[in-house]
């Protein structure tokens, strides 16, 4: 077993009010994103989920939007035809009205 390094772990966040996704530099590198540091549509990451895992990924995102902590192991289809198994651990953040205002997630390369 090896310890996690900078390239084995990444993060993303969805601002619910602005409806925008932001990603860490590591995740931008994984998906070969040329628009570094620009916010994206929240569905952007879905484009990199392996087709057989899409239904489970959608259910994971729905749970986060509903305010539940959850995690999911799935495959990411990355550029250059590479498959990467990852675990995504998501945390909803609530505002003063107890509504989800942001979702934060850590992705670990497993």
Number of C-alpha atoms within 10 A of each C-alpha: 3 4 5 11 8 7 13 14 18 19 19 20 20 23 17 16 9 11 14 17 21 21 22 15 15 15 19 18 15 17 16 13 14 9 9 13 12 11 17 15 12 16 14 13 15 16 13 17 21 17 13 10 14 17 10 14 21 14 12 21 19 12 17 23 20 12 20 16 16 15 19 16 18 20 22 24 19 17 13 8 8 10 15 16 15 18 18 22 18 24 21 21 19 13 9 7 7 9 14 20 19 22 21 18 21 17 20 17 17 13
